[in-house]
């Protein structure tokens, strides 16, 4: 419910729309929320498999009888399926969805439901309008679409954000100070910031990132800073400060930085140290090279 400016409850309008659009760029991007991504089915390719002559012929036909098939399709649905509140159509939809679930590798239920509707519509159109029994081709179309759509890991906004943040951290490794503990004092072992503004401290496989640095990066990339750090802590992507019962107290941790207590985010990202010896070339090998 929602109030209106003069008092009382505002009347809320609702609607359900299916929008088909074509374009050269995607609607969603790496910072789009999971809700947006699950509602946008972005399919790459040509409806006529890049056969320009076929597309041109179909375009000419559509120009002369635009809307005819759509009207006839609605008439068929009402005439043949409206009994018992469209129960037969619902049963057919459940059947189509079950078959697609069995064969597809996609794990996003909203995608499967939407493509099931499109597959069912294609089955009905083929049979009732074009007098073709081509259910298998309709199922193939549905599976081809589903298998090229993103899966859960690809649209999860938290996963996408963490992947981007962790890459940013590792690629800026030289901007993290290295410290060692001597008694109660912290001494710089290797200041590797190279004249750039420090992003924090790297110690024992953990990157301690300044809160303002992480916030600036996330906001610049279009992510919700507060939401992301909360979910990072829940999923174990950062080590939070915990209460005695194990619950999360704060998403950041207290860290000693250049003899000053600072709150930072602790990212446990273990770096793989390569053995440089295997990349070295012995002098005899070098002497064999000819210019």
ABEGO torsion letter per residue (X at the ends): XBBBAAEEBBBBBBBBBBBBBBBABBABBAABBAAAAAABBBBBEBAAGGBAAAAAAAAAAAAAABGAAAAAAAAAAAAAAABGGGAAAAAAAAAAAAAAAAABABABAAAAAAAAAAAAAAAAAAAAAAGBBAAAAAAAAAAAAAAABBBAAAABAAAAAAAAAAAAAAAAAAABBBBBBBEABBBBABBAAGGBBBAEBBBGGBBBBBAAAAAAAAAAAGBBAAAAAAAAAAAGABBBBBBAAGBBABABBBBBBGGBBBBBBBBBBBBBBBBAAAABBBAAAAAABBX
